[in-house]
Amino acid sequence: MKISLSESPNMLGIRMGAELDLSTLDDNEAEKVRKLVEPVVSVQSKEPAAAPGADVRSVVIAVDHDGKHTERRFPEADVPPEVAPLLHYLRTQAKVMKPNK
């Protein structure tokens, strides 16, 4: 199972993200992450309710497992509570992502 996090750039234009391959983790850590991932499959993406002039950042979590790709997008301020623990875990793994050119 592979999991990735991509966040829209912050005010300084810095984009953070993480990529995690569970096969590289020890068994206990991999099981912990699997449990955090379970809710991602059942929730639906949310579109931001953008107010005029609002700077709405988004969070994208993608999961690849057994040939199936699941991707969920949420406004940063409206991440479902059942997904928040996974987001927190991935943010502890996050690094600055190079810009796409």
PAKOL-435683 format. One record per residue: residue number from 1; residue in one letter; chain; x, y, z of N, C-alpha, C, O in turn. Coordinates in steps of 0.2 Angstrom, whole numbers, padded with zeros to 4 digits, m for minus. Example, Ala and Ser with C-alpha at 12.3 -4.5 7.8 and 13.67 -1.06 7.14 Angstrom:
+-----+--------+--------+-------+-------+-------+-------+-------+-------+-------+-------+-------+-------+-------+-------+
: num : residu : chaine :  n.c1 :  n.c2 :  n.c3 : ca.c1 : ca.c2 : ca.c3 :  c.c1 :  c.c2 :  c.c3 :  o.c1 :  o.c2 :  o.c3 :
+-----+--------+--------+-------+-------+-------+-------+-------+-------+-------+-------+-------+-------+-------+-------+
:   1 :      A :      A :  0066 : m0028 :  0039 :  0062 : m0022 :  0039 :  0066 : m0016 :  0039 :  0071 : m0017 :  0042 :
:   2 :      S :      A :  0064 : m0011 :  0035 :  0068 : m0005 :  0036 :  0064 :  0000 :  0039 :  0067 :  0006 :  0040 :
+-----+--------+--------+-------+-------+-------+-------+-------+-------+-------+-------+-------+-------+-------+-------+
! end
This chain:
+-----+--------+--------+-------+-------+-------+-------+-------+-------+-------+-------+-------+-------+-------+-------+
: num : residu : chaine :  n.c1 :  n.c2 :  n.c3 : ca.c1 : ca.c2 : ca.c3 :  c.c1 :  c.c2 :  c.c3 :  o.c1 :  o.c2 :  o.c3 :
+-----+--------+--------+-------+-------+-------+-------+-------+-------+-------+-------+-------+-------+-------+-------+
:   1 :      M :      A :  0004 : m0006 :  0000 :  0000 :  0000 :  0000 :  0004 :  0006 :  0000 :  0009 :  0007 :  0004 :
:   2 :      K :      A :  0003 :  0011 : m0004 :  0006 :  0017 : m0005 :  0001 :  0023 : m0003 : m0004 :  0023 : m0006 :
:   3 :      I :      A :  0003 :  0028 :  0001 : m0001 :  0033 :  0002 :  0003 :  0040 :  0001 :  0009 :  0040 :  0002 :
:   4 :      S :      A : m0001 :  0045 : m0002 :  0003 :  0051 : m0003 : m0002 :  0057 :  0000 : m0008 :  0056 :  0000 :
:   5 :      L :      A :  0002 :  0062 :  0002 : m0002 :  0068 :  0004 :  0001 :  0074 :  0000 :  0007 :  0074 : m0001 :
:   6 :      S :      A : m0003 :  0078 : m0003 : m0001 :  0084 : m0007 : m0006 :  0090 : m0004 : m0012 :  0089 : m0004 :
:   7 :      E :      A : m0002 :  0095 : m0002 : m0006 :  0101 :  0000 : m0005 :  0107 : m0004 :  0001 :  0107 : m0007 :
:   8 :      S :      A : m0010 :  0111 : m0005 : m0009 :  0117 : m0010 : m0004 :  0121 : m0006 : m0003 :  0121 :  0000 :
:   9 :      P :      A :  0000 :  0126 : m0010 :  0005 :  0130 : m0008 :  0002 :  0135 : m0002 : m0003 :  0137 : m0002 :
:  10 :      N :      A :  0007 :  0136 :  0003 :  0005 :  0141 :  0008 :  0006 :  0148 :  0005 :  0007 :  0149 : m0001 :
:  11 :      M :      A :  0005 :  0153 :  0010 :  0006 :  0160 :  0008 :  0013 :  0161 :  0005 :  0013 :  0166 :  0001 :
:  12 :      L :      A :  0018 :  0158 :  0006 :  0025 :  0159 :  0004 :  0026 :  0155 : m0003 :  0031 :  0155 : m0006 :
:  13 :      G :      A :  0021 :  0151 : m0005 :  0021 :  0147 : m0011 :  0025 :  0140 : m0010 :  0027 :  0137 : m0015 :
:  14 :      I :      A :  0025 :  0138 : m0004 :  0029 :  0132 : m0002 :  0023 :  0126 : m0002 :  0018 :  0127 :  0002 :
:  15 :      R :      A :  0025 :  0121 : m0006 :  0020 :  0116 : m0006 :  0023 :  0110 : m0002 :  0029 :  0108 : m0003 :
:  16 :      M :      A :  0019 :  0107 :  0003 :  0021 :  0102 :  0007 :  0018 :  0095 :  0005 :  0012 :  0095 :  0002 :
:  17 :      G :      A :  0021 :  0090 :  0006 :  0018 :  0083 :  0004 :  0022 :  0077 :  0007 :  0028 :  0078 :  0009 :
:  18 :      A :      A :  0019 :  0072 :  0006 :  0023 :  0066 :  0009 :  0021 :  0060 :  0005 :  0015 :  0059 :  0002 :
:  19 :      E :      A :  0025 :  0055 :  0004 :  0024 :  0049 :  0001 :  0026 :  0043 :  0005 :  0032 :  0043 :  0008 :
:  20 :      L :      A :  0022 :  0038 :  0006 :  0023 :  0033 :  0011 :  0022 :  0026 :  0008 :  0016 :  0025 :  0005 :
:  21 :      D :      A :  0027 :  0022 :  0008 :  0026 :  0015 :  0006 :  0026 :  0010 :  0012 :  0031 :  0010 :  0015 :
:  22 :      L :      A :  0020 :  0007 :  0013 :  0020 :  0003 :  0019 :  0024 : m0003 :  0019 :  0026 : m0005 :  0025 :
:  23 :      S :      A :  0027 : m0005 :  0014 :  0031 : m0011 :  0013 :  0038 : m0009 :  0016 :  0042 : m0013 :  0018 :
:  24 :      T :      A :  0039 : m0002 :  0017 :  0046 :  0000 :  0020 :  0045 :  0001 :  0028 :  0050 :  0002 :  0031 :
:  25 :      L :      A :  0039 :  0000 :  0031 :  0039 :  0001 :  0038 :  0039 : m0006 :  0041 :  0037 : m0011 :  0038 :
:  26 :      D :      A :  0040 : m0006 :  0048 :  0040 : m0012 :  0052 :  0032 : m0014 :  0052 :  0028 : m0010 :  0051 :
:  27 :      D :      A :  0031 : m0020 :  0054 :  0024 : m0023 :  0054 :  0020 : m0019 :  0059 :  0014 : m0017 :  0057 :
:  28 :      N :      A :  0022 : m0017 :  0065 :  0018 : m0013 :  0069 :  0016 : m0006 :  0067 :  0010 : m0004 :  0067 :
:  29 :      E :      A :  0021 : m0003 :  0064 :  0019 :  0004 :  0061 :  0015 :  0003 :  0055 :  0010 :  0007 :  0054 :
:  30 :      A :      A :  0016 : m0002 :  0051 :  0012 : m0003 :  0045 :  0005 : m0004 :  0047 :  0000 : m0001 :  0043 :
:  31 :      E :      A :  0004 : m0008 :  0052 : m0003 : m0009 :  0054 : m0007 : m0003 :  0057 : m0013 : m0002 :  0056 :
:  32 :      K :      A : m0003 :  0001 :  0060 : m0005 :  0007 :  0063 : m0008 :  0012 :  0057 : m0013 :  0015 :  0058 :
:  33 :      V :      A : m0004 :  0012 :  0052 : m0006 :  0016 :  0046 : m0012 :  0014 :  0043 : m0016 :  0017 :  0041 :
:  34 :      R :      A : m0012 :  0007 :  0042 : m0018 :  0004 :  0038 : m0024 :  0006 :  0042 : m0029 :  0007 :  0039 :
:  35 :      K :      A : m0024 :  0006 :  0048 : m0030 :  0007 :  0052 : m0032 :  0015 :  0051 : m0038 :  0017 :  0051 :
:  36 :      L :      A : m0027 :  0019 :  0051 : m0028 :  0026 :  0049 : m0031 :  0027 :  0042 : m0035 :  0032 :  0041 :
:  37 :      V :      A : m0029 :  0023 :  0038 : m0031 :  0024 :  0031 : m0038 :  0022 :  0029 : m0042 :  0024 :  0025 :
:  38 :      E :      A : m0041 :  0017 :  0033 : m0047 :  0014 :  0032 : m0053 :  0019 :  0031 : m0057 :  0018 :  0026 :
:  39 :      P :      A : m0054 :  0024 :  0035 : m0059 :  0029 :  0034 : m0059 :  0033 :  0027 : m0064 :  0035 :  0025 :
:  40 :      V :      A : m0053 :  0033 :  0024 : m0052 :  0037 :  0018 : m0056 :  0034 :  0013 : m0059 :  0038 :  0008 :
:  41 :      V :      A : m0057 :  0028 :  0012 : m0060 :  0024 :  0007 : m0068 :  0026 :  0007 : m0071 :  0026 :  0002 :
:  42 :      S :      A : m0070 :  0027 :  0013 : m0078 :  0028 :  0014 : m0080 :  0035 :  0014 : m0086 :  0036 :  0013 :
:  43 :      V :      A : m0076 :  0040 :  0015 : m0078 :  0047 :  0015 : m0078 :  0049 :  0008 : m0074 :  0047 :  0003 :
:  44 :      Q :      A : m0081 :  0055 :  0006 : m0081 :  0058 :  0000 : m0077 :  0064 :  0000 : m0077 :  0068 :  0005 :
:  45 :      S :      A : m0074 :  0066 : m0006 : m0071 :  0072 : m0006 : m0076 :  0078 : m0005 : m0082 :  0077 : m0006 :
:  46 :      K :      A : m0073 :  0084 : m0003 : m0077 :  0090 : m0002 : m0075 :  0095 : m0006 : m0068 :  0096 : m0006 :
:  47 :      E :      A : m0079 :  0099 : m0009 : m0077 :  0105 : m0013 : m0077 :  0111 : m0008 : m0082 :  0111 : m0004 :
:  48 :      P :      A : m0072 :  0115 : m0009 : m0072 :  0121 : m0004 : m0078 :  0126 : m0006 : m0080 :  0127 : m0012 :
:  49 :      A :      A : m0081 :  0128 : m0001 : m0086 :  0133 : m0002 : m0083 :  0140 : m0002 : m0082 :  0143 :  0004 :
:  50 :      A :      A : m0080 :  0142 : m0007 : m0076 :  0148 : m0008 : m0080 :  0154 : m0007 : m0084 :  0155 : m0011 :
:  51 :      A :      A : m0078 :  0158 : m0003 : m0081 :  0165 : m0002 : m0076 :  0170 : m0007 : m0071 :  0168 : m0008 :
:  52 :      P :      A : m0079 :  0175 : m0009 : m0076 :  0180 : m0013 : m0069 :  0182 : m0010 : m0069 :  0184 : m0004 :
:  53 :      G :      A : m0064 :  0181 : m0013 : m0057 :  0183 : m0011 : m0054 :  0178 : m0006 : m0049 :  0179 : m0003 :
:  54 :      A :      A : m0057 :  0173 : m0005 : m0055 :  0168 :  0000 : m0049 :  0164 : m0003 : m0049 :  0162 : m0009 :
:  55 :      D :      A : m0044 :  0163 :  0002 : m0038 :  0159 :  0000 : m0039 :  0152 :  0003 : m0037 :  0151 :  0008 :
:  56 :      V :      A : m0042 :  0148 : m0001 : m0044 :  0141 :  0002 : m0039 :  0136 :  0000 : m0038 :  0134 : m0006 :
:  57 :      R :      A : m0035 :  0133 :  0005 : m0030 :  0128 :  0004 : m0033 :  0122 :  0004 : m0038 :  0120 :  0007 :
:  58 :      S :      A : m0031 :  0117 :  0000 : m0033 :  0110 : m0001 : m0028 :  0105 :  0001 : m0022 :  0106 :  0001 :
:  59 :      V :      A : m0031 :  0099 :  0003 : m0027 :  0093 :  0005 : m0029 :  0088 :  0001 : m0035 :  0087 :  0000 :
:  60 :      V :      A : m0025 :  0084 : m0002 : m0026 :  0078 : m0006 : m0023 :  0072 : m0003 : m0017 :  0072 : m0002 :
:  61 :      I :      A : m0027 :  0067 : m0002 : m0024 :  0061 :  0001 : m0025 :  0055 : m0004 : m0031 :  0054 : m0006 :
:  62 :      A :      A : m0020 :  0052 : m0007 : m0021 :  0047 : m0012 : m0019 :  0040 : m0009 : m0014 :  0040 : m0005 :
:  63 :      V :      A : m0022 :  0035 : m0010 : m0020 :  0028 : m0008 : m0020 :  0023 : m0014 : m0025 :  0023 : m0017 :
:  64 :      D :      A : m0015 :  0020 : m0015 : m0014 :  0015 : m0020 : m0014 :  0008 : m0016 : m0009 :  0007 : m0012 :
:  65 :      H :      A : m0018 :  0003 : m0017 : m0018 : m0003 : m0014 : m0022 : m0008 : m0018 : m0027 : m0007 : m0021 :
:  66 :      D :      A : m0018 : m0014 : m0020 : m0021 : m0019 : m0024 : m0023 : m0017 : m0030 : m0029 : m0019 : m0033 :
:  67 :      G :      A : m0020 : m0013 : m0034 : m0021 : m0010 : m0040 : m0027 : m0005 : m0040 : m0029 : m0003 : m0046 :
:  68 :      K :      A : m0029 : m0003 : m0035 : m0035 :  0002 : m0034 : m0032 :  0009 : m0032 : m0028 :  0009 : m0027 :
:  69 :      H :      A : m0034 :  0014 : m0035 : m0032 :  0021 : m0033 : m0038 :  0024 : m0030 : m0043 :  0025 : m0034 :
:  70 :      T :      A : m0037 :  0027 : m0024 : m0042 :  0031 : m0021 : m0039 :  0038 : m0019 : m0034 :  0038 : m0016 :
:  71 :      E :      A : m0043 :  0043 : m0021 : m0040 :  0050 : m0020 : m0046 :  0054 : m0017 : m0051 :  0054 : m0020 :
:  72 :      R :      A : m0044 :  0057 : m0012 : m0049 :  0062 : m0009 : m0046 :  0069 : m0008 : m0040 :  0069 : m0006 :
:  73 :      R :      A : m0050 :  0074 : m0009 : m0048 :  0081 : m0009 : m0053 :  0084 : m0004 : m0059 :  0083 : m0004 :
:  74 :      F :      A : m0050 :  0088 :  0001 : m0053 :  0092 :  0006 : m0051 :  0099 :  0007 : m0045 :  0100 :  0006 :
:  75 :      P :      A : m0055 :  0104 :  0008 : m0053 :  0110 :  0010 : m0049 :  0109 :  0017 : m0051 :  0105 :  0021 :
:  76 :      E :      A : m0043 :  0112 :  0018 : m0039 :  0112 :  0024 : m0043 :  0113 :  0030 : m0042 :  0109 :  0035 :
:  77 :      A :      A : m0048 :  0117 :  0030 : m0052 :  0119 :  0036 : m0058 :  0114 :  0037 : m0062 :  0115 :  0042 :
:  78 :      D :      A : m0059 :  0110 :  0032 : m0065 :  0105 :  0033 : m0063 :  0098 :  0032 : m0067 :  0094 :  0028 :
:  79 :      V :      A : m0058 :  0096 :  0034 : m0056 :  0089 :  0034 : m0060 :  0085 :  0039 : m0061 :  0086 :  0044 :
:  80 :      P :      A : m0063 :  0079 :  0036 : m0068 :  0075 :  0041 : m0064 :  0073 :  0047 : m0058 :  0071 :  0046 :
:  81 :      P :      A : m0067 :  0073 :  0052 : m0064 :  0070 :  0059 : m0061 :  0063 :  0058 : m0056 :  0062 :  0061 :
:  82 :      E :      A : m0064 :  0059 :  0054 : m0061 :  0052 :  0054 : m0055 :  0052 :  0050 : m0052 :  0047 :  0050 :
:  83 :      V :      A : m0054 :  0057 :  0046 : m0048 :  0057 :  0041 : m0042 :  0061 :  0045 : m0036 :  0060 :  0043 :
:  84 :      A :      A : m0044 :  0065 :  0050 : m0039 :  0070 :  0053 : m0033 :  0066 :  0056 : m0027 :  0069 :  0055 :
:  85 :      P :      A : m0034 :  0060 :  0059 : m0028 :  0057 :  0062 : m0023 :  0055 :  0056 : m0017 :  0055 :  0058 :
:  86 :      L :      A : m0025 :  0052 :  0051 : m0021 :  0051 :  0045 : m0017 :  0057 :  0043 : m0011 :  0057 :  0041 :
:  87 :      L :      A : m0021 :  0062 :  0042 : m0018 :  0069 :  0040 : m0012 :  0071 :  0044 : m0007 :  0073 :  0042 :
:  88 :      H :      A : m0014 :  0070 :  0051 : m0009 :  0072 :  0056 : m0003 :  0068 :  0055 :  0003 :  0070 :  0055 :
:  89 :      Y :      A : m0004 :  0061 :  0054 :  0002 :  0057 :  0054 :  0006 :  0058 :  0047 :  0012 :  0059 :  0048 :
:  90 :      L :      A :  0003 :  0059 :  0042 :  0006 :  0061 :  0036 :  0010 :  0068 :  0036 :  0015 :  0068 :  0033 :
:  91 :      R :      A :  0007 :  0072 :  0039 :  0010 :  0079 :  0040 :  0017 :  0078 :  0044 :  0022 :  0082 :  0043 :
:  92 :      T :      A :  0017 :  0073 :  0049 :  0024 :  0072 :  0052 :  0029 :  0069 :  0048 :  0035 :  0070 :  0049 :
:  93 :      Q :      A :  0027 :  0067 :  0042 :  0032 :  0064 :  0037 :  0033 :  0069 :  0031 :  0037 :  0067 :  0027 :
:  94 :      A :      A :  0029 :  0074 :  0031 :  0029 :  0079 :  0025 :  0036 :  0082 :  0024 :  0040 :  0084 :  0029 :
:  95 :      K :      A :  0037 :  0084 :  0018 :  0043 :  0088 :  0016 :  0041 :  0093 :  0011 :  0036 :  0092 :  0008 :
:  96 :      V :      A :  0046 :  0097 :  0010 :  0044 :  0102 :  0004 :  0044 :  0099 : m0002 :  0049 :  0095 : m0004 :
:  97 :      M :      A :  0039 :  0100 : m0007 :  0039 :  0097 : m0013 :  0042 :  0102 : m0018 :  0040 :  0108 : m0018 :
:  98 :      K :      A :  0045 :  0099 : m0023 :  0048 :  0103 : m0029 :  0042 :  0105 : m0033 :  0037 :  0101 : m0034 :
:  99 :      P :      A :  0042 :  0111 : m0036 :  0037 :  0114 : m0040 :  0037 :  0109 : m0046 :  0042 :  0107 : m0049 :
: 100 :      N :      A :  0030 :  0108 : m0049 :  0030 :  0105 : m0056 :  0031 :  0110 : m0061 :  0029 :  0116 : m0061 :
: 101 :      K :      A :  0035 :  0108 : m0066 :  0037 :  0112 : m0071 :  0035 :  0109 : m0078 :  0037 :  0112 : m0083 :
+-----+--------+--------+-------+-------+-------+-------+-------+-------+-------+-------+-------+-------+-------+-------+
! end
